[in-house]
Amino acid sequence: MNPLDRMHAMQAADLPVHGGRTLAYVYDGGDPEVDRIGREAVAAYAGSNALDPTAFPSLLQMENELVGVACGLLDAPASAVGTVTSGGTESILLAVQGARDARPEVERPSMVLPATAHAAFHKAAHYFGVEAVLVPVGADFRADAAAMAAAIDDRTVLVAASAPSYAHGVVDPVTEIAAAAAAAGVRCHVDACIGGWVLPYAARLGRAVTPWTFAVEGVTSISVDTHKYAYAPKGTSILLHRDAALRKPQFFASAAWPGYTMLNQTTQSTRSGGPIAGTWAVVTAIGDAGYLRLAGQVFEAVDRIVAAVEGVPALRVVVPPESTLVALATDGSCDPFTLTDEMVARGWYVQPQLSYAGQPASVHLSVSAATLAGLDDFTTALRDSVTAAQAAGPVAVDAGVVAFIESLDPATLGDDDFDGLLAASGLVGESADGSLALPERMAEVNAMLDVASPAMREALLVAFLDRLSRPVR
Ligand SMILES: *Cc1c(COP(=O)(O)O)cnc(C)c1O
């Protein structure tokens, strides 16, 4: 078989990236011509290397133009500078690394985060040895600015806020948080990875948006993912700093070897030109007026989803959405994990969110502009899925299993224990040919994970990923 035929045959098992029906992981602007332009640009630059801007000056030009567009969107002052990274996690990693390295005198650096901050900050804590100080959020799921201010001490090198938070889709009180950080002489990063390219247009459409850009005093850096609401191909995000001095610790140079002097501003060294060119082409093709139109579509879709939810007694929004993310909660009659499976079965991928810190499980939707065209079908699917989930009844986890899971300390478990647990949880089965089989329906797996502690969830899923990632020889 021709490799491309085989590739496309394998790809048929994946979630669709077009059509606006995949409400996590992918973002669809809905214009096939823009998608074609993006793909062509990725292909044209697949072999180019942004490692050395003097060798590939066109990539430097495209990056600087992208950073310029982001500066305009995010109210950046004339002093602002930026970097194109590989994604939101890398932008956040660099914001934390830069904040740490700007304060070498702090022996045990820490950062103050709202409890709703993205897991990328925990990854940064892990990589860079910066302790994450988590501050509980308020009843409206927004960061508690006063409590965050009180948590700042002389070890704090960074304070963060989200615009919006992924799990709940609300914008933190950035004005108050940034003011507290500035008063303490500490950097303040706004994680606008998911909202940064769409909230400015929401404001222009007249929607109420909590201030969060560089117009807010004290904000020192902002991350915005172009592979989310700029509808660009995967593999780019932009990290902006208020001035060049703030970016400086992010740079890395090494002449301590006999080869070329390594000179980087991201965690990568060789960087594919593909995502940069693809992003530049899509951002240029859509343009400011295009993004305004797409924002109109995505917010119409969000408003219609909220209205549809209001028409289903078993459902409610966890909090009224302030951006393009909707978190749905169910009442006792409807199991959220079964609801998720039923939506998937109807061609709508929605993402389960496990219960956490006293909050019940919910269902996450990242709405795309392209979602609007299918909204009538979405509404029907949602109603039918609720009915089906109610008829099926809740997924019950055996009380003995709950007690067993609660009694286990993941730190003491060995590989054999995990093999048994993975098989018992339904996460890993074996297909007829002996290869690993992924579960078709996830409700039972999610119900099991839901009763596990966060540490146990992490350990089980790490064991799962380890079993999945094995060589095919
Ligand atoms: C997506 C996201 C990130 C991480 O971005 P990746 O591109 O997945 O690495 C960080 N913060 C928020 C709020 C996000 O939505």
The ligand as an SDF file (V2000), in Angstrom:
LIG
                    3D

 15 15  0  0  0  0  0  0  0  0999 V2000
   -4.3040   24.8820   25.9670 C   0  0  0  0  0  0  0  0  0  0  0  0
   -3.9190   25.6490   27.1770 C   0  0  0  0  0  0  0  0  0  0  0  0
   -2.6070   25.6200   27.6760 C   0  0  0  0  0  0  0  0  0  0  0  0
   -1.5400   24.6650   27.1460 C   0  0  0  0  0  0  0  0  0  0  0  0
   -1.3830   24.7390   25.8060 O   0  0  0  0  0  0  0  0  0  0  0  0
   -0.8290   23.5540   24.8760 P   0  0  0  0  0  0  0  0  0  0  0  0
   -0.8170   24.2490   23.5580 O   0  0  0  0  0  0  0  0  0  0  0  0
   -1.7930   22.4160   24.9560 O   0  0  0  0  0  0  0  0  0  0  0  0
    0.5310   23.2010   25.3370 O   0  0  0  0  0  0  0  0  0  0  0  0
   -2.3140   26.4450   28.7370 C   0  0  0  0  0  0  0  0  0  0  0  0
   -3.2480   27.2150   29.3050 N   0  0  0  0  0  0  0  0  0  0  0  0
   -4.5440   27.2360   28.8760 C   0  0  0  0  0  0  0  0  0  0  0  0
   -5.5420   28.1050   29.5620 C   0  0  0  0  0  0  0  0  0  0  0  0
   -4.9060   26.4440   27.7990 C   0  0  0  0  0  0  0  0  0  0  0  0
   -6.1860   26.4190   27.3920 O   0  0  0  0  0  0  0  0  0  0  0  0
  1  2  1  0
  2  3  1  0
  2 14  2  0
  3  4  1  0
  3 10  2  0
  4  5  1  0
  5  6  1  0
  6  7  2  0
  6  8  1  0
  6  9  1  0
 10 11  1  0
 11 12  2  0
 12 13  1  0
 12 14  1  0
 14 15  1  0
M  END
$$$$
